[in-house]
């Protein structure tokens, strides 16, 4: 019974630590600085977030970088919200498109606030041409490998893991 009680306390603690909020800038995102964290209403829309404290505010790509909702981070770009899958070394994004068949598109960027580029080996080699170890690793990958596949047990995106591997072997931190 004590174990169950301890588990419940831990779950309640973790739930209380999860905060929804808005990242006003890319720097806020990188520093984990959320605004509008104690909102009474936090409602996601297709390309914006509606936050209500004393007054209602709508955040989108014109006035915010992105937002955090339910332990996941999102970035506004144009009229879309992209889920941020990885932010360590290389930024990986997923865009969910709902139509007759649900589709997911994957993108990457070199910096938090830089342009989103379609996640392909060709684009990775072009953007990271200044990183010969990473380009060499990309050249050695089988052409059918899924770069966006999440690898258990920590569900790290494959290409992010490979990027960090090259970075570690290069002697960088």
C-alpha positions in Angstrom: 0.0 0.0 0.0 2.9 2.4 0.8 4.3 1.8 -2.7 1.0 2.7 -4.4 0.8 5.8 -2.2 4.4 6.8 -3.1 3.7 6.3 -6.8 0.6 8.4 -6.6 2.5 11.2 -4.9 5.2 11.1 -7.6 2.7 11.2 -10.3 0.9 14.2 -8.7 4.3 15.9 -8.4 5.2 15.3 -12.0 1.8 16.5 -13.1 2.2 19.7 -11.1 5.6 20.3 -12.8 4.2 20.1 -16.3 3.3 23.6 -17.2 1.6 24.8 -20.4 2.7 28.2 -21.6 4.0 30.4 -24.5 7.5 31.0 -25.7 7.6 34.6 -26.8 11.0 34.3 -28.5 13.5 31.6 -29.7 15.7 32.6 -26.8 12.9 32.0 -24.4 12.5 28.6 -25.9 16.2 27.8 -25.6 16.2 29.0 -21.9 12.9 27.2 -21.1 11.2 30.4 -20.2 7.5 30.2 -20.5 5.0 33.1 -20.4 1.3 32.8 -19.6 1.8 29.8 -17.4 -1.1 30.2 -15.0 -3.8 30.6 -17.6 -7.4 29.5 -16.8 -7.9 28.5 -20.4 -5.1 27.3 -22.7 -6.6 26.2 -26.0 -4.7 25.0 -29.1 -5.8 25.9 -32.5 -4.4 24.9 -35.9 -1.9 27.8 -36.1 -2.3 29.6 -32.8 -2.9 29.3 -29.1 -5.7 31.1 -27.1 -4.7 32.0 -23.6 -7.1 33.4 -21.0 -6.1 34.8 -17.7 -7.8 38.1 -16.9 -8.2 38.8 -20.6 -7.9 36.6 -23.7 -4.9 36.7 -25.9 -4.2 34.8 -29.1 -0.5 33.9 -29.9 0.7 32.9 -33.3 3.7 33.3 -35.6 3.3 37.1 -35.5 3.8 37.5 -31.7 5.3 34.4 -30.4 7.9 31.7 -31.1 5.8 28.7 -30.0 4.2 27.1 -27.0 4.3 24.1 -24.6 1.3 22.0 -24.1 1.2 18.7 -22.2 5.0 18.1 -22.1 5.4 18.8 -25.8 6.9 21.9 -27.4 5.5 23.5 -30.6 6.9 26.2 -32.9 4.8 28.6 -35.0 6.0 29.0 -38.6 3.6 30.8 -41.0 0.1 29.4 -40.5 1.2 26.1 -39.0 2.2 24.7 -35.6 5.2 22.3 -35.8 5.8 19.8 -33.0 9.5 20.0 -31.9 10.8 16.4 -31.6 14.4 17.2 -30.9 16.2 20.3 -29.7 19.6 18.9 -28.8 22.2 19.6 -31.5 19.8 19.6 -34.4 16.2 20.8 -34.3 13.7 18.2 -35.7 10.0 19.1 -36.3 6.9 17.2 -37.3 3.9 18.6 -39.0 0.7 16.6 -38.8 -1.6 17.0 -41.8 -5.1 15.8 -41.4 -7.0 15.0 -44.6 -8.4 11.7 -46.0 -5.2 10.0 -44.9 -3.3 11.3 -41.9 0.2 12.3 -43.0 3.3 13.5 -41.1 5.9 15.6 -42.6 9.3 16.1 -41.0 11.6 19.2 -41.1 14.8 20.3 -39.5 16.7 23.5 -38.7 20.2 24.3 -37.7 19.2 26.9 -35.0 16.0 27.3 -33.0 14.9 30.3 -35.1 16.3 29.4 -38.5 14.3 28.3 -41.5 12.6 24.9 -41.5 14.0 22.6 -44.2 12.5 19.3 -45.4 14.2 16.4 -43.7 16.1 14.6 -46.4 19.6 13.3 -46.7 20.3 15.7 -49.6 19.2 18.7 -47.5 21.1 17.6 -44.5 24.3 17.2 -46.5 23.8 20.7 -48.0 23.1 22.5 -44.7 25.8 20.6 -42.7 28.5 20.7 -45.5 30.8 22.3 -42.8 30.6 19.0 -40.8 32.4 16.4 -42.8 32.0 13.6 -40.3 28.2 14.0 -40.4 28.2 14.2 -44.2 30.3 11.0 -44.4 27.9 9.3 -42.0 24.9 10.4 -44.1 26.6 9.1 -47.3 27.0 5.7 -45.6 23.3 5.3 -44.7 21.1 3.0 -46.7 18.8 5.0 -49.0 15.7 3.5 -47.5 16.5 4.3 -43.9 13.9 6.5 -42.1 15.7 9.5 -40.7 12.7 10.5 -38.6 12.2 7.1 -37.0 12.2 7.3 -33.2 14.7 4.8 -31.5 13.7 3.2 -28.2 14.1 3.2 -25.3 14.2 7.1 -25.1 12.4 7.7 -28.5 15.2 9.9 -29.8 14.8 10.7 -33.5 17.4 8.6 -35.5 19.0 11.5 -37.3 19.4 13.5 -34.1 21.1 10.5 -32.5 23.5 10.2 -35.4 24.2 13.9 -35.4 25.1 13.8 -31.6 27.2 10.7 -32.3 29.3 12.6 -34.9 29.5 15.6 -32.6 30.7 13.5 -29.6 33.3 11.6 -31.7 34.6 15.0 -33.1 35.4 16.0 -29.5 32.7 18.6 -29.1 30.3 18.9 -26.1 
